[in-house]
């Protein structure tokens, strides 16, 4: 006996949306690569950390 897995309404919506808009996942991956998958200049990151001024804590006066 094969059991049918539960599929939520949201998952059904996403599946239908992906079928109706086939380029959606490719666009998501392209956006991911633009914002997250890029090389960092570690020297620049280190300089920025050393050059930054610490933020003073907020206090109620």
Biopython code that builds the backbone (N, CA, C, O; Angstrom):
import numpy as np
from Bio.PDB.StructureBuilder import StructureBuilder

atoms = [
    (1, "UNK", "N", (0.842, -1.178, 0.000)),
    (1, "UNK", "CA", (0.000, 0.000, 0.000)),
    (1, "UNK", "C", (0.888, 1.243, 0.000)),
    (1, "UNK", "O", (1.771, 1.386, 0.846)),
    (2, "UNK", "N", (0.649, 2.125, -0.943)),
    (2, "UNK", "CA", (1.439, 3.349, -1.053)),
    (2, "UNK", "C", (0.707, 4.476, -0.335)),
    (2, "UNK", "O", (-0.461, 4.747, -0.615)),
    (3, "UNK", "N", (1.394, 5.120, 0.582)),
    (3, "UNK", "CA", (0.800, 6.217, 1.334)),
    (3, "UNK", "C", (0.954, 7.519, 0.555)),
    (3, "UNK", "O", (1.995, 7.777, -0.050)),
    (4, "UNK", "N", (-0.078, 8.317, 0.579)),
    (4, "UNK", "CA", (-0.043, 9.632, -0.052)),
    (4, "UNK", "C", (0.467, 10.637, 0.970)),
    (4, "UNK", "O", (-0.037, 10.699, 2.091)),
    (5, "UNK", "N", (1.455, 11.415, 0.588)),
    (5, "UNK", "CA", (2.008, 12.387, 1.519)),
    (5, "UNK", "C", (1.117, 13.619, 1.578)),
    (5, "UNK", "O", (0.412, 13.943, 0.623)),
    (6, "UNK", "N", (1.164, 14.287, 2.704)),
    (6, "UNK", "CA", (0.370, 15.489, 2.924)),
    (6, "UNK", "C", (0.964, 16.639, 2.127)),
    (6, "UNK", "O", (2.176, 16.850, 2.137)),
    (7, "UNK", "N", (0.112, 17.378, 1.442)),
    (7, "UNK", "CA", (0.529, 18.564, 0.701)),
    (7, "UNK", "C", (-0.350, 19.722, 1.160)),
    (7, "UNK", "O", (-1.572, 19.682, 1.016)),
    (8, "UNK", "N", (0.279, 20.743, 1.711)),
    (8, "UNK", "CA", (-0.482, 21.889, 2.211)),
    (8, "UNK", "C", (-1.012, 22.722, 1.045)),
    (8, "UNK", "O", (-0.568, 22.581, -0.094)),
    (9, "UNK", "N", (-1.963, 23.586, 1.357)),
    (9, "UNK", "CA", (-2.516, 24.473, 0.339)),
    (9, "UNK", "C", (-1.443, 25.409, -0.203)),
    (9, "UNK", "O", (-1.433, 25.735, -1.390)),
    (10, "UNK", "N", (-0.554, 25.832, 0.664)),
    (10, "UNK", "CA", (0.524, 26.725, 0.235)),
    (10, "UNK", "C", (1.455, 26.011, -0.744)),
    (10, "UNK", "O", (1.859, 26.587, -1.754)),
    (11, "UNK", "N", (1.792, 24.769, -0.446)),
    (11, "UNK", "CA", (2.665, 24.008, -1.335)),
    (11, "UNK", "C", (1.982, 23.760, -2.676)),
    (11, "UNK", "O", (2.633, 23.808, -3.720)),
    (12, "UNK", "N", (0.677, 23.495, -2.656)),
    (12, "UNK", "CA", (-0.063, 23.336, -3.910)),
    (12, "UNK", "C", (-0.020, 24.637, -4.715)),
    (12, "UNK", "O", (0.167, 24.616, -5.932)),
    (13, "UNK", "N", (-0.195, 25.772, -4.023)),
    (13, "UNK", "CA", (-0.137, 27.066, -4.687)),
    (13, "UNK", "C", (1.228, 27.267, -5.338)),
    (13, "UNK", "O", (1.313, 27.673, -6.497)),
    (14, "UNK", "N", (2.302, 26.980, -4.587)),
    (14, "UNK", "CA", (3.644, 27.163, -5.143)),
    (14, "UNK", "C", (3.885, 26.260, -6.346)),
    (14, "UNK", "O", (4.466, 26.689, -7.342)),
    (15, "UNK", "N", (3.441, 25.021, -6.253)),
    (15, "UNK", "CA", (3.617, 24.099, -7.379)),
    (15, "UNK", "C", (2.884, 24.603, -8.617)),
    (15, "UNK", "O", (3.426, 24.569, -9.722)),
    (16, "UNK", "N", (1.646, 25.072, -8.430)),
    (16, "UNK", "CA", (0.879, 25.618, -9.558)),
    (16, "UNK", "C", (1.560, 26.869, -10.113)),
    (16, "UNK", "O", (1.641, 27.050, -11.328)),
    (17, "UNK", "N", (2.051, 27.735, -9.213)),
    (17, "UNK", "CA", (2.711, 28.962, -9.654)),
    (17, "UNK", "C", (3.955, 28.642, -10.481)),
    (17, "UNK", "O", (4.195, 29.269, -11.513)),
    (18, "UNK", "N", (4.741, 27.672, -10.030)),
    (18, "UNK", "CA", (5.942, 27.288, -10.770)),
    (18, "UNK", "C", (5.602, 26.711, -12.133)),
    (18, "UNK", "O", (6.332, 26.930, -13.099)),
    (19, "UNK", "N", (4.501, 25.976, -12.220)),
    (19, "UNK", "CA", (4.084, 25.437, -13.512)),
    (19, "UNK", "C", (3.650, 26.560, -14.450)),
    (19, "UNK", "O", (3.938, 26.520, -15.646)),
    (20, "UNK", "N", (2.963, 27.554, -13.913)),
    (20, "UNK", "CA", (2.478, 28.659, -14.735)),
    (20, "UNK", "C", (3.572, 29.662, -15.077)),
    (20, "UNK", "O", (3.480, 30.357, -16.090)),
    (21, "UNK", "N", (4.596, 29.745, -14.250)),
    (21, "UNK", "CA", (5.720, 30.683, -14.445)),
    (21, "UNK", "C", (7.028, 29.902, -14.395)),
    (21, "UNK", "O", (7.686, 29.878, -13.355)),
    (22, "UNK", "N", (7.420, 29.260, -15.502)),
    (22, "UNK", "CA", (8.574, 28.343, -15.473)),
    (22, "UNK", "C", (9.925, 29.005, -15.172)),
    (22, "UNK", "O", (10.844, 28.300, -14.754)),
    (23, "UNK", "N", (10.093, 30.297, -15.357)),
    (23, "UNK", "CA", (11.388, 30.922, -15.113)),
    (23, "UNK", "C", (11.594, 31.417, -13.699)),
    (23, "UNK", "O", (12.619, 32.034, -13.408)),
    (24, "UNK", "N", (10.651, 31.164, -12.816)),
    (24, "UNK", "CA", (10.699, 31.721, -11.466)),
    (24, "UNK", "C", (11.926, 31.253, -10.689)),
    (24, "UNK", "O", (12.638, 32.068, -10.102)),
    (25, "UNK", "N", (12.173, 29.951, -10.682)),
    (25, "UNK", "CA", (13.311, 29.443, -9.897)),
    (25, "UNK", "C", (14.642, 29.942, -10.437)),
    (25, "UNK", "O", (15.559, 30.224, -9.666)),
    (26, "UNK", "N", (14.754, 30.052, -11.759)),
    (26, "UNK", "CA", (16.001, 30.574, -12.336)),
    (26, "UNK", "C", (16.217, 32.019, -11.912)),
    (26, "UNK", "O", (17.344, 32.415, -11.615)),
    (27, "UNK", "N", (15.149, 32.812, -11.881)),
    (27, "UNK", "CA", (15.266, 34.201, -11.423)),
    (27, "UNK", "C", (15.680, 34.260, -9.955)),
    (27, "UNK", "O", (16.480, 35.111, -9.567)),
    (28, "UNK", "N", (15.136, 33.358, -9.143)),
    (28, "UNK", "CA", (15.508, 33.326, -7.731)),
    (28, "UNK", "C", (16.991, 33.017, -7.577)),
    (28, "UNK", "O", (17.683, 33.662, -6.789)),
    (29, "UNK", "N", (17.480, 32.036, -8.323)),
    (29, "UNK", "CA", (18.898, 31.685, -8.213)),
    (29, "UNK", "C", (19.798, 32.815, -8.704)),
    (29, "UNK", "O", (20.872, 33.050, -8.150)),
    (30, "UNK", "N", (19.350, 33.511, -9.747)),
    (30, "UNK", "CA", (20.141, 34.636, -10.243)),
    (30, "UNK", "C", (20.227, 35.717, -9.171)),
    (30, "UNK", "O", (21.301, 36.270, -8.934)),
    (31, "UNK", "N", (19.108, 36.021, -8.525)),
    (31, "UNK", "CA", (19.123, 37.009, -7.444)),
    (31, "UNK", "C", (19.977, 36.568, -6.275)),
    (31, "UNK", "O", (20.683, 37.379, -5.674)),
    (32, "UNK", "N", (19.917, 35.282, -5.948)),
    (32, "UNK", "CA", (20.741, 34.755, -4.859)),
    (32, "UNK", "C", (22.219, 34.958, -5.165)),
    (32, "UNK", "O", (22.984, 35.371, -4.294)),
    (33, "UNK", "N", (22.621, 34.672, -6.391)),
    (33, "UNK", "CA", (24.030, 34.806, -6.765)),
    (33, "UNK", "C", (24.480, 36.255, -6.734)),
    (33, "UNK", "O", (25.622, 36.548, -6.383)),
    (34, "UNK", "N", (23.578, 37.170, -7.104)),
    (34, "UNK", "CA", (23.941, 38.590, -7.087)),
    (34, "UNK", "C", (24.202, 39.065, -5.669)),
    (34, "UNK", "O", (25.187, 39.758, -5.413)),
    (35, "UNK", "N", (23.313, 38.691, -4.736)),
    (35, "UNK", "CA", (23.393, 39.244, -3.395)),
    (35, "UNK", "C", (24.236, 38.427, -2.431)),
    (35, "UNK", "O", (24.796, 38.996, -1.495)),
    (36, "UNK", "N", (24.351, 37.116, -2.618)),
    (36, "UNK", "CA", (25.000, 36.303, -1.601)),
    (36, "UNK", "C", (26.244, 35.574, -2.079)),
    (36, "UNK", "O", (27.182, 35.407, -1.300)),
    (37, "UNK", "N", (26.288, 35.139, -3.311)),
    (37, "UNK", "CA", (27.422, 34.342, -3.783)),
    (37, "UNK", "C", (28.431, 35.221, -4.512)),
    (37, "UNK", "O", (28.570, 35.127, -5.731)),
    (38, "UNK", "N", (29.117, 36.052, -3.792)),
    (38, "UNK", "CA", (30.163, 36.863, -4.391)),
    (38, "UNK", "C", (31.403, 36.817, -3.499)),
    (38, "UNK", "O", (31.326, 36.537, -2.303)),
    (39, "UNK", "N", (32.530, 37.096, -4.112)),
    (39, "UNK", "CA", (33.791, 37.043, -3.365)),
    (39, "UNK", "C", (33.957, 38.313, -2.533)),
    (39, "UNK", "O", (33.582, 39.407, -2.954)),
    (40, "UNK", "N", (34.522, 38.141, -1.356)),
    (40, "UNK", "CA", (34.793, 39.276, -0.482)),
    (40, "UNK", "C", (36.264, 39.632, -0.536)),
    (40, "UNK", "O", (37.122, 38.755, -0.634)),
    (41, "UNK", "N", (36.551, 40.915, -0.474)),
    (41, "UNK", "CA", (37.918, 41.387, -0.328)),
    (41, "UNK", "C", (38.186, 41.411, 1.170)),
    (41, "UNK", "O", (37.794, 42.351, 1.861)),
    (42, "UNK", "N", (38.855, 40.378, 1.668)),
    (42, "UNK", "CA", (39.048, 40.247, 3.113)),
    (42, "UNK", "C", (39.880, 41.375, 3.703)),
    (42, "UNK", "O", (39.681, 41.753, 4.857)),
    (43, "UNK", "N", (40.819, 41.922, 2.915)),
    (43, "UNK", "CA", (41.594, 43.063, 3.406)),
    (43, "UNK", "C", (40.694, 44.277, 3.616)),
    (43, "UNK", "O", (40.841, 44.995, 4.605)),
    (44, "UNK", "N", (39.765, 44.510, 2.690)),
    (44, "UNK", "CA", (38.851, 45.641, 2.823)),
    (44, "UNK", "C", (37.919, 45.436, 4.024)),
    (44, "UNK", "O", (37.611, 46.389, 4.740)),
    (45, "UNK", "N", (37.480, 44.217, 4.242)),
    (45, "UNK", "CA", (36.621, 43.929, 5.396)),
    (45, "UNK", "C", (37.385, 44.187, 6.688)),
    (45, "UNK", "O", (36.845, 44.771, 7.627)),
    (46, "UNK", "N", (38.629, 43.755, 6.737)),
    (46, "UNK", "CA", (39.456, 43.956, 7.931)),
    (46, "UNK", "C", (39.710, 45.439, 8.178)),
    (46, "UNK", "O", (39.642, 45.896, 9.319)),
    (47, "UNK", "N", (40.005, 46.200, 7.114)),
    (47, "UNK", "CA", (40.224, 47.646, 7.268)),
    (47, "UNK", "C", (38.955, 48.332, 7.758)),
    (47, "UNK", "O", (39.019, 49.214, 8.614)),
    (48, "UNK", "N", (37.811, 47.938, 7.225)),
    (48, "UNK", "CA", (36.553, 48.556, 7.644)),
    (48, "UNK", "C", (36.272, 48.263, 9.108)),
    (48, "UNK", "O", (35.781, 49.129, 9.831)),
    (49, "UNK", "N", (36.579, 47.052, 9.549)),
    (49, "UNK", "CA", (36.354, 46.708, 10.953)),
    (49, "UNK", "C", (37.274, 47.521, 11.857)),
    (49, "UNK", "O", (36.853, 47.980, 12.919)),
    (50, "UNK", "N", (38.530, 47.703, 11.443)),
    (50, "UNK", "CA", (39.486, 48.460, 12.256)),
    (50, "UNK", "C", (39.180, 49.961, 12.251)),
    (50, "UNK", "O", (39.414, 50.643, 13.248)),
    (51, "UNK", "N", (38.656, 50.479, 11.127)),
    (51, "UNK", "CA", (38.390, 51.908, 10.992)),
    (51, "UNK", "C", (37.057, 52.330, 11.576)),
    (51, "UNK", "O", (36.807, 53.526, 11.727)),
    (52, "UNK", "N", (36.199, 51.385, 11.908)),
    (52, "UNK", "CA", (34.861, 51.762, 12.372)),
    (52, "UNK", "C", (34.915, 52.285, 13.807)),
    (52, "UNK", "O", (35.762, 51.888, 14.607)),
    (53, "UNK", "N", (34.001, 53.170, 14.094)),
    (53, "UNK", "CA", (33.884, 53.738, 15.427)),
    (53, "UNK", "C", (32.774, 52.984, 16.147)),
    (53, "UNK", "O", (31.677, 52.837, 15.608)),
    (54, "UNK", "N", (33.044, 52.502, 17.362)),
    (54, "UNK", "CA", (32.002, 51.747, 18.063)),
    (54, "UNK", "C", (30.770, 52.609, 18.345)),
    (54, "UNK", "O", (30.884, 53.790, 18.674)),
    (55, "UNK", "N", (29.639, 52.019, 18.214)),
    (55, "UNK", "CA", (28.378, 52.719, 18.470)),
    (55, "UNK", "C", (28.180, 52.813, 19.981)),
    (55, "UNK", "O", (28.304, 51.825, 20.705)),
    (56, "UNK", "N", (27.869, 54.025, 20.436)),
    (56, "UNK", "CA", (27.632, 54.196, 21.855)),
    (56, "UNK", "C", (26.261, 53.637, 22.205)),
    (56, "UNK", "O", (25.318, 53.776, 21.427)),
    (57, "UNK", "N", (26.145, 53.017, 23.347)),
    (57, "UNK", "CA", (24.839, 52.470, 23.733)),
    (57, "UNK", "C", (23.817, 53.574, 23.975)),
    (57, "UNK", "O", (24.153, 54.671, 24.420)),
    (58, "UNK", "N", (22.606, 53.265, 23.680)),
    (58, "UNK", "CA", (21.527, 54.209, 23.920)),
    (58, "UNK", "C", (21.137, 54.165, 25.385)),
    (58, "UNK", "O", (20.996, 53.085, 25.958)),
    (59, "UNK", "N", (20.968, 55.287, 25.975)),
    (59, "UNK", "CA", (20.561, 55.311, 27.379)),
    (59, "UNK", "C", (19.394, 56.275, 27.531)),
    (59, "UNK", "O", (19.230, 57.216, 26.754)),
    (60, "UNK", "N", (18.609, 56.019, 28.527)),
    (60, "UNK", "CA", (17.473, 56.880, 28.816)),
    (60, "UNK", "C", (17.954, 57.984, 29.759)),
    (60, "UNK", "O", (18.431, 57.699, 30.858)),
    (61, "UNK", "N", (17.832, 59.210, 29.344)),
    (61, "UNK", "CA", (18.350, 60.297, 30.135)),
    (61, "UNK", "C", (17.295, 61.101, 30.688)),
    (61, "UNK", "O", (17.565, 62.074, 31.392)),
]
sb = StructureBuilder()
sb.init_structure("model")
sb.init_model(0)
sb.init_chain("A")
sb.init_seg("    ")
for serial, (resi, resn, name, xyz) in enumerate(atoms, 1):
    if name == "N":
        sb.init_residue(resn, " ", resi, " ")
    sb.init_atom(name, np.array(xyz, "f"), 0.0, 1.0, " ", f" {name:<3s}", serial, name[0])
structure = sb.get_structure()
